[in-house]
Amino acid sequence: MVLNRKAILFFLLSSLILLAACSNNSTTEKVEKKNKVDTSVVLETINTDDLKANIEKEDWVIVDTRLNDAFNGWPLDGVERGGHIEGAVDFSASWLETEVEKIDEKLTEVLQSKGITADKNIVLYDANGKDAQSVGNYLNKAGFKNIYKYDVKEWAANQDLPLVSYPNYEMLVPATWVNDLTKNNNNGKSFKIFEVSWGDEAKDYKKGHIPGAVHINTDEVEEGPVWNRLADKELEKFALKNGIDLDTTVVLYGSDPMPAYRVAVILKYMGVKDVRVLNGGYAAWANADYKVETKVNKKKSVASFGAEVPANPEYIVDLAEAKEILADPENSTLVDIRSWDEFIGKISGYDYIDAKGRPAGAVWGHAGSDSSNLEDYRSVDNSMRNGAEIMAMWEKDEIDLDNQLAFYCGTGWRAAEVLFFAKVLGFENTTLYDGGWNEWSMDSSNPVETGEPK
């Protein structure tokens, strides 16, 4: 039997429509499943007066279960004011869906570190009626009994009740803000979205990225052997090639957020006024179930940057300035953002750096397990860690927060992320020593220390 062309065409079109319908149904079912919360565990509702009466008691702990962005200051889910209740700790319901190794073990450690223990009265608050229930279900399963829920919209509606927002929380943006930006076209003002990673291959970008995003290879802003930023004139060429001028709103993200922070700090150094980073990286976008695309978007250039580069030279210091910082410990501190083993000189942390140790006089500022990680500054979903916990970590290591703080690592990546977080928290007298240990160790006359500090 021979089918005519019309019959074949009809069959193909019908198949495509069926496949599209199945795909849409699958996506819809996925979203509906995510939005559906088990309410079989009944949580007692606490009112505002009772919350105020118990908020400072040692056997009570107040927990913000919303997205990290809401905790930082973003007014999400219909609240009148953004930020968190003073004294609250964070344990986001979104963390329960984080796909990382040993997540249950890590979440148990997080609960303990934040003082969320079964012997306390736990108040879980949200603004969407779902997050507190999700965390309540998780805690109930773990054996917690005295669990209450609270709608933070009530607190936010009362202007006499304080909420804490980080001074520059807008620098770290939620996925919903980026989505709105693409829909309203930044109200007609210039904007660019970039996915940042090392290498031209851009595997993650090609698998799927935010619609309209262009890929940036970090080799576009730095070069070996020091892996310092490029010369100012070359950085200006980079900006022009990527369509960035002084007034462009730039949004950066990546599967690993660290390269995005590296480029963000360099753009701020150059003088770009409005630089944002997607909090939590690409995973935050994917977890919000927003659209993605796989086509490779081409770079579109501009003719002029609009200012002499660098317009903000204070964002980055060189070797000579790093030495001046070390020479004035009463007013400034060189903060080491590397693993403890790197800091004490047990390892260099890099296969292309032989020297081990630290600049004499530098103070350890924490980092993570190795040169590719920054767990001490991130939540389990790679969003920024609670700012109070970051500052407590610094104070424990006797870092004077009133000093000028210059962050360094091996080649500038980890330290750039921490600098960005410091700016979010309102520490303006902060900078990046870009050359870091790699540059410092290249000159044998530079003083070096190893071992635990005295």
C-alpha positions in Angstrom: 0.0 0.0 0.0 1.3 3.4 -0.9 0.4 6.5 1.2 0.0 9.8 -0.6 1.9 12.9 0.4 -1.1 14.4 2.2 -1.5 11.4 4.4 2.2 11.3 5.3 2.1 15.0 6.1 -1.0 14.6 8.2 0.6 11.7 10.1 3.8 13.7 10.8 1.9 16.8 12.0 -0.3 14.7 14.2 2.8 13.1 15.8 4.5 16.4 16.4 1.3 17.8 18.1 1.0 14.7 20.2 4.7 14.9 21.3 4.3 18.6 22.1 1.2 17.9 24.2 3.0 15.1 26.1 5.9 17.5 26.8 3.6 20.3 28.0 1.7 17.8 30.1 4.9 16.5 31.6 6.1 20.1 32.4 2.7 21.0 33.9 2.7 17.9 36.1 6.2 18.6 37.3 5.2 22.2 38.3 2.0 21.0 39.9 3.9 18.3 41.9 6.4 20.9 43.1 3.7 23.3 44.1 1.7 20.7 46.0 2.6 20.5 49.7 1.7 17.7 52.1 -0.5 19.2 54.8 -1.1 16.0 56.8 1.4 17.3 59.4 -0.7 20.0 61.3 1.4 23.0 62.3 0.0 25.3 65.0 -0.2 28.9 63.9 1.4 31.5 66.2 0.2 35.1 66.2 2.4 38.2 66.0 2.0 39.1 69.7 3.1 35.6 70.8 6.0 35.7 68.4 7.2 39.0 69.8 6.9 37.6 73.3 9.0 34.6 72.6 11.5 35.9 70.0 14.4 36.5 72.4 14.0 33.4 74.5 16.8 30.9 74.4 14.5 27.9 73.9 12.8 29.5 70.9 14.3 29.7 67.4 12.7 31.7 64.5 13.3 30.3 61.1 12.9 32.0 57.7 11.9 29.2 55.3 11.6 31.4 52.2 14.1 31.7 49.3 17.5 33.1 50.4 16.7 36.2 48.3 13.7 37.1 50.5 15.9 36.7 53.6 18.5 39.1 52.0 15.9 41.8 51.4 13.8 41.2 48.3 10.1 41.7 48.8 8.9 38.5 47.3 5.5 36.7 47.5 3.5 39.8 48.1 5.1 41.1 51.3 5.0 44.9 51.8 8.7 45.0 53.0 11.6 42.7 52.2 14.1 41.3 54.6 14.0 39.0 57.6 12.9 39.2 61.2 15.8 40.3 63.3 17.4 37.3 65.1 15.9 34.8 62.6 18.0 32.1 61.0 17.5 30.8 57.5 16.5 27.3 56.4 15.0 27.6 53.0 12.4 25.1 51.9 14.1 25.1 48.5 17.1 23.5 50.1 15.1 20.3 50.5 15.0 19.9 46.7 18.7 20.6 46.2 20.4 17.8 44.2 23.8 17.4 45.7 25.7 14.5 47.2 24.8 13.6 50.8 22.2 16.3 51.0 20.5 14.8 54.1 23.8 14.7 56.0 24.5 18.3 55.0 21.0 19.5 56.0 21.4 17.9 59.4 24.7 19.8 59.8 23.0 23.0 58.8 20.2 22.6 61.3 22.7 22.0 64.1 24.9 25.0 63.1 21.9 27.3 63.1 20.6 26.1 66.5 17.5 24.4 65.1 17.3 21.5 67.5 14.5 19.2 68.6 14.6 20.5 72.2 13.5 24.0 71.1 10.3 25.6 70.1 10.6 26.2 66.3 8.7 29.0 64.6 8.8 28.6 60.8 7.7 31.6 58.8 7.0 32.1 55.1 4.8 34.3 52.8 3.4 31.8 50.4 1.7 29.3 52.7 3.9 26.5 51.5 7.5 26.9 52.6 6.9 26.7 56.3 4.8 23.6 55.8 7.5 21.9 53.7 10.1 22.5 56.3 7.7 21.5 59.1 7.1 18.2 57.4 10.8 17.6 57.1 11.4 18.5 60.8 8.5 16.4 61.9 9.9 13.4 60.1 13.2 14.1 61.9 11.5 13.9 65.3 10.9 17.6 66.0 7.7 18.2 68.0 7.2 21.8 69.0 6.8 23.4 65.6 4.8 26.5 64.8 4.1 28.4 61.6 3.7 32.2 60.9 2.8 34.3 58.0 5.5 37.0 57.7 3.2 39.2 55.7 1.6 40.2 59.0 4.9 41.3 60.4 5.9 43.2 57.2 2.6 45.0 57.1 3.3 46.6 60.5 5.8 49.5 59.9 6.7 49.5 63.6 8.1 46.0 63.5 11.7 45.8 62.2 12.9 43.8 59.3 16.6 43.4 58.4 17.8 43.8 54.8 21.4 43.8 53.6 22.4 47.3 52.5 23.1 46.3 48.9 20.9 43.2 48.6 19.9 44.2 45.1 23.3 43.2 43.8 22.2 39.5 44.2 19.1 38.9 42.3 16.4 36.1 42.4 15.4 34.2 39.3 12.0 36.0 39.3 13.7 39.3 39.0 15.7 38.1 35.9 12.5 36.7 34.4 10.7 40.0 34.9 13.7 41.8 33.4 13.4 39.8 30.2 9.7 40.3 30.0 9.7 44.1 30.6 12.9 44.6 28.5 14.4 46.5 31.4 11.8 49.2 30.7 13.6 50.1 27.5 17.1 50.5 29.1 20.1 48.6 27.9 20.7 45.2 29.5 22.7 42.1 28.9 22.5 38.6 30.4 25.7 36.4 30.4 26.5 32.9 31.4 30.1 32.8 32.5 32.5 29.8 32.6 36.0 28.9 31.5 36.6 27.8 28.0 35.1 28.3 24.6 33.4 24.9 24.6 30.7 26.2 26.9 29.1 22.7 27.4 26.7 23.8 30.1 25.6 26.9 28.2 24.8 24.8 25.1 22.8 22.3 27.1 20.4 25.1 28.1 20.6 28.7 29.2 18.5 31.7 30.1 16.8 33.0 26.9 18.9 35.7 25.3 22.0 34.9 27.4 25.4 35.2 25.7 28.4 33.1 26.9 31.5 34.7 28.4 34.7 32.7 28.6 36.8 33.9 31.5 39.8 34.0 29.2 38.2 37.1 27.9 39.1 39.0 31.1 42.3 37.4 32.4 45.5 35.7 31.1 48.4 33.6 32.4 50.9 33.0 33.8 49.7 35.2 36.8 46.0 34.9 35.7 45.5 38.5 36.6 42.9 40.6 34.9 43.8 42.0 31.5 45.3 45.4 31.0 42.7 48.2 31.2 42.7 48.8 27.4 42.1 45.1 26.8 39.3 45.1 29.3 37.6 48.0 27.5 37.8 46.0 24.3 36.2 43.1 26.0 33.3 45.2 27.2 32.8 46.8 23.8 32.8 43.3 22.1 30.1 42.1 24.5 28.0 45.2 24.1 28.6 46.6 27.6 28.9 50.2 28.4 28.9 52.2 31.6 25.1 52.3 31.8 24.3 48.7 30.7 22.5 46.6 33.3 24.6 43.4 33.4 23.3 40.1 34.8 25.8 37.3 35.3 25.3 33.7 36.3 26.8 30.2 35.7 26.4 26.6 36.5 29.2 27.3 39.0 28.6 30.8 40.2 32.3 31.6 40.9 33.3 32.7 37.4 30.3 35.0 37.3 31.5 36.8 40.4 35.0 37.0 38.9 33.6 38.9 35.9 31.2 40.9 38.1 34.1 42.4 40.2 36.1 43.2 37.1 33.1 45.0 35.5 32.6 47.0 38.7 36.3 47.9 38.7 35.9 49.1 35.1 33.0 51.3 36.1 29.8 49.5 35.0 27.2 51.0 37.3 24.6 48.2 37.5 26.1 44.7 37.8 23.9 41.9 39.2 24.6 38.2 39.9 21.9 35.6 39.9 21.9 34.2 43.4 22.5 30.4 43.3 23.5 30.4 39.7 21.8 28.6 36.8 20.2 26.1 39.2 18.1 28.9 40.7 16.6 29.6 37.2 16.1 25.9 36.4 14.4 25.2 39.8 12.0 28.1 39.1 10.9 26.2 36.0 11.4 29.2 33.7 12.0 28.7 30.0 15.5 27.8 28.7 17.0 27.8 25.2 19.9 26.0 23.6 20.7 28.2 20.6 24.1 30.0 20.8 23.4 33.8 20.9 26.0 35.9 19.2 27.8 38.9 20.9 26.6 42.3 19.8 29.2 45.1 20.2 28.9 48.8 21.1 31.1 51.6 20.0 32.0 53.3 23.3 32.3 52.4 26.9 31.4 55.9 28.2 34.2 56.4 30.7 37.9 55.9 31.1 38.8 52.4 32.5 39.0 51.9 35.4 36.3 54.2 36.7 36.4 52.4 40.1 40.1 51.5 40.6 39.5 51.0 44.4 37.8 47.7 43.6 41.2 46.0 42.9 44.7 46.5 44.3 48.0 45.5 42.9 51.1 43.9 44.6 52.5 47.1 45.8 49.2 48.1 47.4 48.9 44.7 49.0 52.2 45.2 50.7 51.0 48.6 52.0 47.9 46.9 53.4 50.1 44.4 55.3 52.4 47.2 56.6 49.4 48.8 58.3 47.7 46.1 60.4 46.0 48.6 62.7 43.9 49.9 59.8 43.9 47.2 57.1 43.9 43.4 56.7 44.9 41.1 53.9 42.4 38.3 54.1 43.2 34.8 52.8 40.2 33.2 51.0 41.7 29.7 50.5 41.4 26.4 52.2 43.1 25.9 55.6 45.7 23.5 54.0 46.6 26.2 51.4 46.8 28.8 54.1 49.2 26.9 56.3 51.3 25.8 53.4 50.5 22.1 53.4 49.4 22.3 49.7 49.5 25.0 47.0 46.0 24.2 45.8 46.9 24.4 42.1 48.7 22.2 39.7 50.4 25.2 38.1 51.6 26.8 41.4 54.5 25.1 43.1 55.1 27.5 46.0 53.2 26.8 49.3 52.4 29.2 52.1 50.9 32.7 52.5 52.0 36.3 52.4 53.5 37.1 55.9 50.9 38.8 58.0 47.8 37.6 56.1 44.8 36.4 58.1 42.8 33.4 57.2 39.2 34.2 56.2 37.9 30.7 55.3 36.9 29.4 51.9 36.1 25.7 51.3 37.4 22.2 50.8 39.7 23.0 47.9 40.5 25.6 45.3 37.3 25.0 43.3 34.9 25.3 46.2 33.6 28.0 48.6 31.3 26.1 51.0 32.1 28.3 53.9 30.4 31.2 52.1 27.5 29.4 50.5 24.3 27.7 51.5 23.7 24.1 50.2 22.1 25.5 47.0 25.1 27.7 46.2 23.3 30.9 47.2 25.0 33.4 49.5 25.3 32.3 53.1 23.5 34.1 55.8 25.4 37.4 56.3 25.4 37.2 60.1 27.1 33.8 59.9 29.7 35.2 57.5 30.5 38.1 59.9 30.6 35.8 62.9 33.1 33.6 61.0 35.3 36.6 60.4 35.1 37.9 64.0 35.9 34.4 65.3 39.2 34.6 63.3 39.8 38.1 64.8 39.3 39.9 61.5 38.6 43.6 62.5 35.5 44.5 60.5 36.3 48.2 60.9 39.5 47.8 58.9 40.0 48.0 55.2 39.7 44.3 54.1 41.6 43.1 51.0 40.6 39.6 49.9 42.9 37.3 48.0 43.1 33.7 47.0 45.2 31.8 44.4 44.3 33.8 41.3 41.3 35.9 42.2 38.2 33.8 41.7 37.2 32.8 45.2 38.2 36.2 46.6 36.1 38.0 44.0 33.0 36.1 45.2 33.7 36.9 48.8 34.3 40.6 47.9 31.0 40.7 46.1 29.2 39.3 49.2 31.0 41.8 51.4 29.7 44.6 49.2 26.2 43.1 49.5 26.5 43.2 53.2 27.5 46.9 53.1 31.3 46.6 53.6 32.4 49.4 51.3 36.0 49.6 52.5 36.8 46.3 50.8 38.9 45.4 47.8 40.4 42.5 45.8 44.1 41.7 45.6 43.8 40.2 42.2 47.3 38.7 41.8 46.9 36.7 45.0 49.2 33.9 46.1 50.2 33.1 42.5 51.7 36.6 42.0 53.1 36.9 45.5 54.9 33.6 45.3 56.6 34.4 42.0 59.0 36.8 43.7 61.2 35.0 46.3 61.9 38.3 48.0 58.3 38.6 49.1 58.0 37.4 52.8 56.2 34.1 53.2 54.8 32.3 56.3 53.8 28.6 56.7 52.2 26.7 59.5 49.5 27.7 61.9 49.7 31.4 62.9 51.0 32.2 66.3 
